[in-house]
């Protein structure tokens, strides 16, 4: 049986020492790891429980921090919708758009459906931000009919005096850009080339930019998009499905964003 250095095995609690346990014979305070029955075991268990609690707290904090980092990395941001120009938005929760009917027959196109299925979303608007080449004194792209925003995982289509076929071509072109973001592992990734061969027809479509905007003309991602925008819609949809659908986290986080987007659209 553990003993005090004086040989006693009895203890008492000394009020003058704040109720501390001391030797009943010599008054020596008990210390962790020494002497008295139960004292070391009790304190050790208490210490172990405190350590485990601290560790659990640290693990939870690390898990939350990691989760936020992952979400910030792969979850597309919500686009700021300017209500003055906004017409409709389509995503996995709003496949026909909200308000509905504004996209017309575009919703039945395989490319439109593939973009929605793989977590992208499409906004129909009356205005898009101009390209750098549109600024006074510059030459460049002119008024654009659509764009792909990799930060928000959103395709923007601008209304105007366009034929249905022109809308389909724009949809296909921007869908290739979506696939290029997926190639880089998320909808909000900067676009990189998929590796599709560049065609003479694609370069011919870009010929007008050779002098007016050389950087655009020489862009590998644009050359790829122009080379394949004239393919059949089913072929373009297949490229999107291959690049985005083969990485299950891309449509998952895209659909999660769609839920948040619906909330934003309804209440803000």
C-alpha atoms as an extended CHARMM CRD file, in Angstrom:
* protein
*
       268  EXT
         1         1  UNK       CA              0.0000000000        0.0000000000        0.0000000000  PROA      1               0.0000000000
         2         2  UNK       CA              1.3970000000        3.4350000000       -0.8760000000  PROA      2               0.0000000000
         3         3  UNK       CA              2.7990000000        5.3470000000        2.0760000000  PROA      3               0.0000000000
         4         4  UNK       CA              3.9160000000        8.8640000000        2.8880000000  PROA      4               0.0000000000
         5         5  UNK       CA              7.6450000000        9.2800000000        3.4090000000  PROA      5               0.0000000000
         6         6  UNK       CA              6.9190000000        9.3260000000        7.1370000000  PROA      6               0.0000000000
         7         7  UNK       CA              5.4060000000        5.8440000000        6.8600000000  PROA      7               0.0000000000
         8         8  UNK       CA              1.7400000000        6.8020000000        7.3270000000  PROA      8               0.0000000000
         9         9  UNK       CA             -0.9520000000        5.4750000000        5.0310000000  PROA      9               0.0000000000
        10        10  UNK       CA             -3.6800000000        7.8010000000        6.3540000000  PROA      10              0.0000000000
        11        11  UNK       CA             -4.7250000000       11.0960000000        4.7650000000  PROA      11              0.0000000000
        12        12  UNK       CA             -6.9210000000       14.0570000000        5.6580000000  PROA      12              0.0000000000
        13        13  UNK       CA             -8.0660000000       17.2660000000        3.9070000000  PROA      13              0.0000000000
        14        14  UNK       CA             -6.5330000000       20.5020000000        5.1670000000  PROA      14              0.0000000000
        15        15  UNK       CA             -8.9030000000       23.5010000000        4.9480000000  PROA      15              0.0000000000
        16        16  UNK       CA             -5.9990000000       25.9190000000        5.3950000000  PROA      16              0.0000000000
        17        17  UNK       CA             -4.5900000000       24.5720000000        2.1260000000  PROA      17              0.0000000000
        18        18  UNK       CA             -7.9070000000       24.9130000000        0.2970000000  PROA      18              0.0000000000
        19        19  UNK       CA             -9.0530000000       21.3960000000        1.0860000000  PROA      19              0.0000000000
        20        20  UNK       CA             -5.9300000000       19.7750000000       -0.2470000000  PROA      20              0.0000000000
        21        21  UNK       CA             -5.2270000000       16.1550000000        0.6830000000  PROA      21              0.0000000000
        22        22  UNK       CA             -2.3390000000       15.8510000000        3.1740000000  PROA      22              0.0000000000
        23        23  UNK       CA             -0.7250000000       13.1610000000        5.2990000000  PROA      23              0.0000000000
        24        24  UNK       CA             -2.6660000000       12.6440000000        8.5170000000  PROA      24              0.0000000000
        25        25  UNK       CA              0.5630000000       12.2620000000       10.5530000000  PROA      25              0.0000000000
        26        26  UNK       CA              3.0450000000       14.8330000000        9.1960000000  PROA      26              0.0000000000
        27        27  UNK       CA              0.7840000000       17.1140000000        7.1570000000  PROA      27              0.0000000000
        28        28  UNK       CA              2.8440000000       16.6960000000        3.9600000000  PROA      28              0.0000000000
        29        29  UNK       CA              0.6750000000       17.5070000000        0.8960000000  PROA      29              0.0000000000
        30        30  UNK       CA              0.1060000000       14.5840000000       -1.4150000000  PROA      30              0.0000000000
        31        31  UNK       CA              1.5880000000       14.9220000000       -4.9300000000  PROA      31              0.0000000000
        32        32  UNK       CA              0.6120000000       13.3690000000       -8.2140000000  PROA      32              0.0000000000
        33        33  UNK       CA              2.4870000000       10.1330000000       -8.6950000000  PROA      33              0.0000000000
        34        34  UNK       CA              3.4510000000        9.8000000000       -5.0360000000  PROA      34              0.0000000000
        35        35  UNK       CA              2.1770000000        8.1250000000       -1.8970000000  PROA      35              0.0000000000
        36        36  UNK       CA             -1.5180000000        8.0770000000       -1.2450000000  PROA      36              0.0000000000
        37        37  UNK       CA             -4.0820000000        5.5310000000       -2.3200000000  PROA      37              0.0000000000
        38        38  UNK       CA             -6.2270000000        6.6040000000       -5.2740000000  PROA      38              0.0000000000
        39        39  UNK       CA             -4.6540000000       10.0550000000       -5.6160000000  PROA      39              0.0000000000
        40        40  UNK       CA             -2.3440000000        9.3490000000       -8.5700000000  PROA      40              0.0000000000
        41        41  UNK       CA             -4.8700000000        7.1720000000      -10.3610000000  PROA      41              0.0000000000
        42        42  UNK       CA             -7.6190000000        9.7790000000      -10.0210000000  PROA      42              0.0000000000
        43        43  UNK       CA             -5.4600000000       12.6500000000      -11.1920000000  PROA      43              0.0000000000
        44        44  UNK       CA             -4.0300000000       10.6370000000      -14.0700000000  PROA      44              0.0000000000
        45        45  UNK       CA             -7.4830000000        9.6610000000      -15.2980000000  PROA      45              0.0000000000
        46        46  UNK       CA             -8.5990000000       13.2550000000      -15.0070000000  PROA      46              0.0000000000
        47        47  UNK       CA             -5.5670000000       14.4220000000      -16.9640000000  PROA      47              0.0000000000
        48        48  UNK       CA             -6.0950000000       11.7870000000      -19.6650000000  PROA      48              0.0000000000
        49        49  UNK       CA             -9.7300000000       12.7940000000      -20.0750000000  PROA      49              0.0000000000
        50        50  UNK       CA             -8.7520000000       16.4390000000      -20.3950000000  PROA      50              0.0000000000
        51        51  UNK       CA             -6.0970000000       15.5670000000      -22.9830000000  PROA      51              0.0000000000
        52        52  UNK       CA             -8.5630000000       13.4840000000      -24.9830000000  PROA      52              0.0000000000
        53        53  UNK       CA            -11.1140000000       16.3090000000      -24.8400000000  PROA      53              0.0000000000
        54        54  UNK       CA             -8.5340000000       18.7890000000      -26.1080000000  PROA      54              0.0000000000
        55        55  UNK       CA             -7.4930000000       16.3970000000      -28.8750000000  PROA      55              0.0000000000
        56        56  UNK       CA            -11.1140000000       15.8910000000      -29.9370000000  PROA      56              0.0000000000
        57        57  UNK       CA            -11.6280000000       19.6380000000      -30.0180000000  PROA      57              0.0000000000
        58        58  UNK       CA             -8.5340000000       20.0300000000      -32.1830000000  PROA      58              0.0000000000
        59        59  UNK       CA             -9.6790000000       17.2870000000      -34.5500000000  PROA      59              0.0000000000
        60        60  UNK       CA            -13.1090000000       18.9040000000      -34.9090000000  PROA      60              0.0000000000
        61        61  UNK       CA            -11.5480000000       22.3150000000      -35.5770000000  PROA      61              0.0000000000
        62        62  UNK       CA             -9.1910000000       20.7940000000      -38.1470000000  PROA      62              0.0000000000
        63        63  UNK       CA            -12.0780000000       18.9540000000      -39.8240000000  PROA      63              0.0000000000
        64        64  UNK       CA            -14.1670000000       22.1320000000      -40.0320000000  PROA      64              0.0000000000
        65        65  UNK       CA            -11.2150000000       24.0860000000      -41.3740000000  PROA      65              0.0000000000
        66        66  UNK       CA            -10.4560000000       21.4190000000      -43.9780000000  PROA      66              0.0000000000
        67        67  UNK       CA            -14.1160000000       21.2460000000      -45.0260000000  PROA      67              0.0000000000
        68        68  UNK       CA            -14.2920000000       25.0110000000      -45.5000000000  PROA      68              0.0000000000
        69        69  UNK       CA            -11.0750000000       24.9190000000      -47.5320000000  PROA      69              0.0000000000
        70        70  UNK       CA            -12.4360000000       22.1500000000      -49.7790000000  PROA      70              0.0000000000
        71        71  UNK       CA            -15.7330000000       23.9690000000      -50.2780000000  PROA      71              0.0000000000
        72        72  UNK       CA            -13.9380000000       27.2120000000      -51.0790000000  PROA      72              0.0000000000
        73        73  UNK       CA            -11.7700000000       25.3320000000      -53.5810000000  PROA      73              0.0000000000
        74        74  UNK       CA            -14.3770000000       23.3000000000      -55.4770000000  PROA      74              0.0000000000
        75        75  UNK       CA            -17.8000000000       24.8250000000      -54.7300000000  PROA      75              0.0000000000
        76        76  UNK       CA            -18.6050000000       27.3970000000      -57.4230000000  PROA      76              0.0000000000
        77        77  UNK       CA            -19.3730000000       30.8720000000      -56.1310000000  PROA      77              0.0000000000
        78        78  UNK       CA            -22.8430000000       32.3280000000      -56.5530000000  PROA      78              0.0000000000
        79        79  UNK       CA            -22.9380000000       34.8650000000      -59.3720000000  PROA      79              0.0000000000
        80        80  UNK       CA            -24.1700000000       38.3330000000      -58.4880000000  PROA      80              0.0000000000
        81        81  UNK       CA            -27.3600000000       38.6520000000      -60.5250000000  PROA      81              0.0000000000
        82        82  UNK       CA            -28.1710000000       42.1270000000      -61.7910000000  PROA      82              0.0000000000
        83        83  UNK       CA            -31.9670000000       42.1790000000      -61.7920000000  PROA      83              0.0000000000
        84        84  UNK       CA            -32.0180000000       44.9890000000      -64.3570000000  PROA      84              0.0000000000
        85        85  UNK       CA            -30.7590000000       42.6230000000      -67.0560000000  PROA      85              0.0000000000
        86        86  UNK       CA            -31.6680000000       39.1950000000      -65.6870000000  PROA      86              0.0000000000
        87        87  UNK       CA            -34.1930000000       37.1240000000      -67.6770000000  PROA      87              0.0000000000
        88        88  UNK       CA            -33.9490000000       33.5310000000      -66.4490000000  PROA      88              0.0000000000
        89        89  UNK       CA            -31.6770000000       31.0030000000      -64.7500000000  PROA      89              0.0000000000
        90        90  UNK       CA            -31.4900000000       27.2570000000      -65.3240000000  PROA      90              0.0000000000
        91        91  UNK       CA            -29.7020000000       24.6870000000      -63.1520000000  PROA      91              0.0000000000
        92        92  UNK       CA            -30.3240000000       21.1980000000      -61.7710000000  PROA      92              0.0000000000
        93        93  UNK       CA            -33.0520000000       22.5270000000      -59.4820000000  PROA      93              0.0000000000
        94        94  UNK       CA            -34.5190000000       24.7100000000      -62.2270000000  PROA      94              0.0000000000
        95        95  UNK       CA            -33.9920000000       22.6300000000      -65.3990000000  PROA      95              0.0000000000
        96        96  UNK       CA            -36.4780000000       24.6870000000      -67.4280000000  PROA      96              0.0000000000
        97        97  UNK       CA            -35.3070000000       27.9880000000      -66.0340000000  PROA      97              0.0000000000
        98        98  UNK       CA            -36.7890000000       30.4390000000      -63.5830000000  PROA      98              0.0000000000
        99        99  UNK       CA            -38.8910000000       32.1810000000      -64.7230000000  PROA      99              0.0000000000
       100       100  UNK       CA            -39.7150000000       29.1640000000      -66.9570000000  PROA      100             0.0000000000
       101       101  UNK       CA            -40.1700000000       29.2640000000      -70.7030000000  PROA      101             0.0000000000
       102       102  UNK       CA            -37.5620000000       31.9240000000      -71.3930000000  PROA      102             0.0000000000
       103       103  UNK       CA            -34.9700000000       29.5410000000      -72.8660000000  PROA      103             0.0000000000
       104       104  UNK       CA            -37.4600000000       28.1280000000      -75.3640000000  PROA      104             0.0000000000
       105       105  UNK       CA            -36.2770000000       25.1160000000      -77.3650000000  PROA      105             0.0000000000
       106       106  UNK       CA            -32.7170000000       25.4450000000      -76.0100000000  PROA      106             0.0000000000
       107       107  UNK       CA            -33.7550000000       23.3330000000      -73.0100000000  PROA      107             0.0000000000
       108       108  UNK       CA            -34.2760000000       20.2930000000      -75.2610000000  PROA      108             0.0000000000
       109       109  UNK       CA            -30.7740000000       20.5130000000      -76.7570000000  PROA      109             0.0000000000
       110       110  UNK       CA            -28.4140000000       17.7490000000      -75.5120000000  PROA      110             0.0000000000
       111       111  UNK       CA            -25.7000000000       20.3170000000      -74.7270000000  PROA      111             0.0000000000
       112       112  UNK       CA            -28.0570000000       22.3820000000      -72.5700000000  PROA      112             0.0000000000
       113       113  UNK       CA            -29.1360000000       19.2490000000      -70.7100000000  PROA      113             0.0000000000
       114       114  UNK       CA            -25.5520000000       18.0350000000      -70.2330000000  PROA      114             0.0000000000
       115       115  UNK       CA            -24.4280000000       21.3740000000      -68.7870000000  PROA      115             0.0000000000
       116       116  UNK       CA            -27.2690000000       21.2190000000      -66.2580000000  PROA      116             0.0000000000
       117       117  UNK       CA            -26.7310000000       17.5250000000      -65.4590000000  PROA      117             0.0000000000
       118       118  UNK       CA            -23.0380000000       18.0250000000      -64.7350000000  PROA      118             0.0000000000
       119       119  UNK       CA            -23.6730000000       20.8340000000      -62.2390000000  PROA      119             0.0000000000
       120       120  UNK       CA            -23.3000000000       23.8880000000      -64.4440000000  PROA      120             0.0000000000
       121       121  UNK       CA            -25.9350000000       26.5590000000      -64.7180000000  PROA      121             0.0000000000
       122       122  UNK       CA            -27.0620000000       28.9140000000      -67.4600000000  PROA      122             0.0000000000
       123       123  UNK       CA            -28.1750000000       32.5130000000      -67.0970000000  PROA      123             0.0000000000
       124       124  UNK       CA            -30.0800000000       34.3580000000      -69.7970000000  PROA      124             0.0000000000
       125       125  UNK       CA            -29.4620000000       38.0870000000      -69.6420000000  PROA      125             0.0000000000
       126       126  UNK       CA            -29.8590000000       41.1960000000      -71.7680000000  PROA      126             0.0000000000
       127       127  UNK       CA            -26.3300000000       42.4350000000      -70.9850000000  PROA      127             0.0000000000
       128       128  UNK       CA            -22.8610000000       40.9610000000      -70.5960000000  PROA      128             0.0000000000
       129       129  UNK       CA            -19.7050000000       42.7030000000      -69.5280000000  PROA      129             0.0000000000
       130       130  UNK       CA            -17.7110000000       43.7580000000      -72.5470000000  PROA      130             0.0000000000
       131       131  UNK       CA            -14.4930000000       42.0550000000      -73.4530000000  PROA      131             0.0000000000
       132       132  UNK       CA            -11.2910000000       44.0850000000      -73.0900000000  PROA      132             0.0000000000
       133       133  UNK       CA            -11.2720000000       44.4990000000      -76.8590000000  PROA      133             0.0000000000
       134       134  UNK       CA            -14.5730000000       46.3820000000      -76.7250000000  PROA      134             0.0000000000
       135       135  UNK       CA            -13.1860000000       49.3020000000      -74.7610000000  PROA      135             0.0000000000
       136       136  UNK       CA            -12.9730000000       52.6410000000      -76.5920000000  PROA      136             0.0000000000
       137       137  UNK       CA             -9.7890000000       52.9150000000      -78.5840000000  PROA      137             0.0000000000
       138       138  UNK       CA             -9.2450000000       49.1400000000      -78.7040000000  PROA      138             0.0000000000
       139       139  UNK       CA            -10.0620000000       46.5950000000      -81.3390000000  PROA      139             0.0000000000
       140       140  UNK       CA            -11.1240000000       43.0990000000      -80.4680000000  PROA      140             0.0000000000
       141       141  UNK       CA            -14.0000000000       40.7490000000      -80.0080000000  PROA      141             0.0000000000
       142       142  UNK       CA            -16.9650000000       43.0260000000      -80.4490000000  PROA      142             0.0000000000
       143       143  UNK       CA            -20.2940000000       42.3990000000      -78.7450000000  PROA      143             0.0000000000
       144       144  UNK       CA            -20.3400000000       38.8920000000      -77.3190000000  PROA      144             0.0000000000
       145       145  UNK       CA            -23.2960000000       36.5100000000      -77.2730000000  PROA      145             0.0000000000
       146       146  UNK       CA            -22.1090000000       34.4020000000      -74.3380000000  PROA      146             0.0000000000
       147       147  UNK       CA            -19.3270000000       33.4980000000      -71.9520000000  PROA      147             0.0000000000
       148       148  UNK       CA            -18.2800000000       30.8610000000      -69.4390000000  PROA      148             0.0000000000
       149       149  UNK       CA            -17.4640000000       32.1280000000      -65.9500000000  PROA      149             0.0000000000
       150       150  UNK       CA            -15.2280000000       29.5000000000      -64.2840000000  PROA      150             0.0000000000
       151       151  UNK       CA            -15.4010000000       31.2210000000      -60.8850000000  PROA      151             0.0000000000
       152       152  UNK       CA            -19.1600000000       30.6880000000      -60.6340000000  PROA      152             0.0000000000
       153       153  UNK       CA            -19.4750000000       27.6510000000      -62.9080000000  PROA      153             0.0000000000
       154       154  UNK       CA            -22.0260000000       29.6230000000      -64.9110000000  PROA      154             0.0000000000
       155       155  UNK       CA            -22.6690000000       30.0210000000      -68.6130000000  PROA      155             0.0000000000
       156       156  UNK       CA            -24.0880000000       33.4170000000      -69.5290000000  PROA      156             0.0000000000
       157       157  UNK       CA            -26.1140000000       33.8730000000      -72.7270000000  PROA      157             0.0000000000
       158       158  UNK       CA            -27.0310000000       37.3290000000      -73.9510000000  PROA      158             0.0000000000
       159       159  UNK       CA            -30.2930000000       37.9690000000      -75.7640000000  PROA      159             0.0000000000
       160       160  UNK       CA            -30.1760000000       39.9400000000      -78.9700000000  PROA      160             0.0000000000
       161       161  UNK       CA            -30.7820000000       39.7030000000      -82.6760000000  PROA      161             0.0000000000
       162       162  UNK       CA            -29.4940000000       36.1490000000      -82.9330000000  PROA      162             0.0000000000
       163       163  UNK       CA            -30.9760000000       33.2060000000      -84.7710000000  PROA      163             0.0000000000
       164       164  UNK       CA            -31.6870000000       29.9730000000      -82.9350000000  PROA      164             0.0000000000
       165       165  UNK       CA            -28.7130000000       28.3470000000      -84.6550000000  PROA      165             0.0000000000
       166       166  UNK       CA            -26.4550000000       31.1400000000      -83.3870000000  PROA      166             0.0000000000
       167       167  UNK       CA            -27.6530000000       30.4690000000      -79.8350000000  PROA      167             0.0000000000
       168       168  UNK       CA            -26.9040000000       26.7730000000      -80.2970000000  PROA      168             0.0000000000
       169       169  UNK       CA            -23.4050000000       27.5620000000      -81.5750000000  PROA      169             0.0000000000
       170       170  UNK       CA            -22.7700000000       29.8430000000      -78.6040000000  PROA      170             0.0000000000
       171       171  UNK       CA            -24.0880000000       27.1600000000      -76.2480000000  PROA      171             0.0000000000
       172       172  UNK       CA            -21.7150000000       24.5990000000      -77.7650000000  PROA      172             0.0000000000
       173       173  UNK       CA            -18.7360000000       26.9630000000      -77.6720000000  PROA      173             0.0000000000
       174       174  UNK       CA            -19.2150000000       27.7980000000      -73.9970000000  PROA      174             0.0000000000
       175       175  UNK       CA            -19.8970000000       24.1340000000      -73.1740000000  PROA      175             0.0000000000
       176       176  UNK       CA            -16.3960000000       23.3060000000      -74.4440000000  PROA      176             0.0000000000
       177       177  UNK       CA            -15.0700000000       25.9520000000      -72.0420000000  PROA      177             0.0000000000
       178       178  UNK       CA            -17.0110000000       24.2690000000      -69.2220000000  PROA      178             0.0000000000
       179       179  UNK       CA            -15.3680000000       20.9660000000      -70.1490000000  PROA      179             0.0000000000
       180       180  UNK       CA            -11.9860000000       22.7270000000      -70.0580000000  PROA      180             0.0000000000
       181       181  UNK       CA            -12.6720000000       23.8130000000      -66.4650000000  PROA      181             0.0000000000
       182       182  UNK       CA            -13.6550000000       20.2390000000      -65.6080000000  PROA      182             0.0000000000
       183       183  UNK       CA            -10.3980000000       19.0660000000      -67.1740000000  PROA      183             0.0000000000
       184       184  UNK       CA             -8.7160000000       21.1720000000      -64.4570000000  PROA      184             0.0000000000
       185       185  UNK       CA            -10.7930000000       19.2820000000      -61.8330000000  PROA      185             0.0000000000
       186       186  UNK       CA            -13.6020000000       21.6730000000      -60.8550000000  PROA      186             0.0000000000
       187       187  UNK       CA            -16.2220000000       23.9950000000      -62.3150000000  PROA      187             0.0000000000
       188       188  UNK       CA            -14.4140000000       26.9580000000      -60.8020000000  PROA      188             0.0000000000
       189       189  UNK       CA            -10.9970000000       26.0130000000      -62.1590000000  PROA      189             0.0000000000
       190       190  UNK       CA             -9.2840000000       28.1290000000      -64.7770000000  PROA      190             0.0000000000
       191       191  UNK       CA             -9.7780000000       26.5590000000      -68.1920000000  PROA      191             0.0000000000
       192       192  UNK       CA             -7.0460000000       24.3880000000      -69.6670000000  PROA      192             0.0000000000
       193       193  UNK       CA             -6.9860000000       22.6270000000      -73.0610000000  PROA      193             0.0000000000
       194       194  UNK       CA             -8.6490000000       19.2240000000      -73.1360000000  PROA      194             0.0000000000
       195       195  UNK       CA             -6.2620000000       18.0180000000      -75.8250000000  PROA      195             0.0000000000
       196       196  UNK       CA             -8.6560000000       17.9800000000      -78.7670000000  PROA      196             0.0000000000
       197       197  UNK       CA             -7.0150000000       18.4390000000      -82.1760000000  PROA      197             0.0000000000
       198       198  UNK       CA             -7.3000000000       21.9490000000      -83.6540000000  PROA      198             0.0000000000
       199       199  UNK       CA             -9.1050000000       21.9840000000      -86.9790000000  PROA      199             0.0000000000
       200       200  UNK       CA             -8.7250000000       24.1920000000      -90.0430000000  PROA      200             0.0000000000
       201       201  UNK       CA            -12.4220000000       25.0420000000      -89.8420000000  PROA      201             0.0000000000
       202       202  UNK       CA            -11.9610000000       26.2680000000      -86.2790000000  PROA      202             0.0000000000
       203       203  UNK       CA             -9.0280000000       28.4710000000      -87.2510000000  PROA      203             0.0000000000
       204       204  UNK       CA            -11.0200000000       29.8150000000      -90.1970000000  PROA      204             0.0000000000
       205       205  UNK       CA            -13.7900000000       30.9050000000      -87.8100000000  PROA      205             0.0000000000
       206       206  UNK       CA            -11.1900000000       32.7960000000      -85.7840000000  PROA      206             0.0000000000
       207       207  UNK       CA             -9.4860000000       34.4490000000      -88.7410000000  PROA      207             0.0000000000
       208       208  UNK       CA            -11.1400000000       37.7900000000      -88.0470000000  PROA      208             0.0000000000
       209       209  UNK       CA             -9.2960000000       37.9740000000      -84.7170000000  PROA      209             0.0000000000
       210       210  UNK       CA             -5.8530000000       37.3830000000      -86.2190000000  PROA      210             0.0000000000
       211       211  UNK       CA             -5.1860000000       41.1260000000      -86.4670000000  PROA      211             0.0000000000
       212       212  UNK       CA             -7.7800000000       42.6330000000      -84.1420000000  PROA      212             0.0000000000
       213       213  UNK       CA             -7.0040000000       40.4550000000      -81.1220000000  PROA      213             0.0000000000
       214       214  UNK       CA             -3.8680000000       38.2990000000      -81.5650000000  PROA      214             0.0000000000
       215       215  UNK       CA             -3.8670000000       36.9650000000      -77.9900000000  PROA      215             0.0000000000
       216       216  UNK       CA             -7.4230000000       35.6900000000      -78.4510000000  PROA      216             0.0000000000
       217       217  UNK       CA             -6.5490000000       34.2260000000      -81.8560000000  PROA      217             0.0000000000
       218       218  UNK       CA             -3.5550000000       32.3860000000      -80.4090000000  PROA      218             0.0000000000
       219       219  UNK       CA             -5.3500000000       31.1780000000      -77.2660000000  PROA      219             0.0000000000
       220       220  UNK       CA             -5.2490000000       27.3680000000      -77.1300000000  PROA      220             0.0000000000
       221       221  UNK       CA             -8.5390000000       27.1610000000      -75.2280000000  PROA      221             0.0000000000
       222       222  UNK       CA            -10.3220000000       29.3500000000      -77.7740000000  PROA      222             0.0000000000
       223       223  UNK       CA             -8.8640000000       27.4530000000      -80.7270000000  PROA      223             0.0000000000
       224       224  UNK       CA            -10.1680000000       24.2480000000      -79.1610000000  PROA      224             0.0000000000
       225       225  UNK       CA            -13.6290000000       25.7230000000      -78.5570000000  PROA      225             0.0000000000
       226       226  UNK       CA            -13.9090000000       27.0980000000      -82.1000000000  PROA      226             0.0000000000
       227       227  UNK       CA            -12.7150000000       23.7940000000      -83.5480000000  PROA      227             0.0000000000
       228       228  UNK       CA            -15.5250000000       21.8320000000      -81.8960000000  PROA      228             0.0000000000
       229       229  UNK       CA            -18.4600000000       24.2360000000      -81.6760000000  PROA      229             0.0000000000
       230       230  UNK       CA            -19.6480000000       23.0470000000      -85.1000000000  PROA      230             0.0000000000
       231       231  UNK       CA            -19.9330000000       19.4130000000      -84.0110000000  PROA      231             0.0000000000
       232       232  UNK       CA            -23.3060000000       17.7840000000      -83.4510000000  PROA      232             0.0000000000
       233       233  UNK       CA            -24.8640000000       18.6520000000      -80.0890000000  PROA      233             0.0000000000
       234       234  UNK       CA            -24.6950000000       15.0240000000      -78.9510000000  PROA      234             0.0000000000
       235       235  UNK       CA            -20.9440000000       14.9880000000      -79.5500000000  PROA      235             0.0000000000
       236       236  UNK       CA            -20.4460000000       18.1820000000      -77.5470000000  PROA      236             0.0000000000
       237       237  UNK       CA            -22.6390000000       16.7830000000      -74.7500000000  PROA      237             0.0000000000
       238       238  UNK       CA            -20.4590000000       13.6660000000      -74.7620000000  PROA      238             0.0000000000
       239       239  UNK       CA            -17.3250000000       15.7750000000      -74.2700000000  PROA      239             0.0000000000
       240       240  UNK       CA            -18.9230000000       17.5980000000      -71.3200000000  PROA      240             0.0000000000
       241       241  UNK       CA            -20.1160000000       14.3350000000      -69.7720000000  PROA      241             0.0000000000
       242       242  UNK       CA            -16.6880000000       12.7580000000      -70.1900000000  PROA      242             0.0000000000
       243       243  UNK       CA            -14.7180000000       15.6260000000      -68.6760000000  PROA      243             0.0000000000
       244       244  UNK       CA            -17.1530000000       16.5700000000      -65.8890000000  PROA      244             0.0000000000
       245       245  UNK       CA            -19.1310000000       13.4120000000      -65.1730000000  PROA      245             0.0000000000
       246       246  UNK       CA            -16.0050000000       11.2760000000      -64.7800000000  PROA      246             0.0000000000
       247       247  UNK       CA            -15.1710000000       13.2930000000      -61.6350000000  PROA      247             0.0000000000
       248       248  UNK       CA            -18.1710000000       12.7630000000      -59.3320000000  PROA      248             0.0000000000
       249       249  UNK       CA            -17.3380000000       15.6720000000      -57.0560000000  PROA      249             0.0000000000
       250       250  UNK       CA            -17.9120000000       18.1290000000      -59.9280000000  PROA      250             0.0000000000
       251       251  UNK       CA            -21.6560000000       17.4890000000      -60.4360000000  PROA      251             0.0000000000
       252       252  UNK       CA            -22.0810000000       16.9270000000      -56.6810000000  PROA      252             0.0000000000
       253       253  UNK       CA            -20.7850000000       20.3650000000      -55.7280000000  PROA      253             0.0000000000
       254       254  UNK       CA            -22.4750000000       21.8640000000      -58.7680000000  PROA      254             0.0000000000
       255       255  UNK       CA            -25.8450000000       20.5460000000      -57.6010000000  PROA      255             0.0000000000
       256       256  UNK       CA            -25.1260000000       21.7750000000      -54.0720000000  PROA      256             0.0000000000
       257       257  UNK       CA            -24.4710000000       25.2200000000      -55.5020000000  PROA      257             0.0000000000
       258       258  UNK       CA            -27.7540000000       24.9580000000      -57.4200000000  PROA      258             0.0000000000
       259       259  UNK       CA            -29.6440000000       24.6300000000      -54.1330000000  PROA      259             0.0000000000
       260       260  UNK       CA            -27.9160000000       27.7110000000      -52.7350000000  PROA      260             0.0000000000
       261       261  UNK       CA            -28.5560000000       29.5570000000      -55.9990000000  PROA      261             0.0000000000
       262       262  UNK       CA            -32.2980000000       28.8840000000      -55.7790000000  PROA      262             0.0000000000
       263       263  UNK       CA            -32.3260000000       30.2830000000      -52.2380000000  PROA      263             0.0000000000
       264       264  UNK       CA            -30.3810000000       33.3370000000      -53.4170000000  PROA      264             0.0000000000
       265       265  UNK       CA            -32.7040000000       33.8460000000      -56.3700000000  PROA      265             0.0000000000
       266       266  UNK       CA            -35.8020000000       33.6120000000      -54.1800000000  PROA      266             0.0000000000
       267       267  UNK       CA            -34.7920000000       35.7480000000      -51.2140000000  PROA      267             0.0000000000
       268       268  UNK       CA            -32.1650000000       38.1880000000      -52.4490000000  PROA      268             0.0000000000
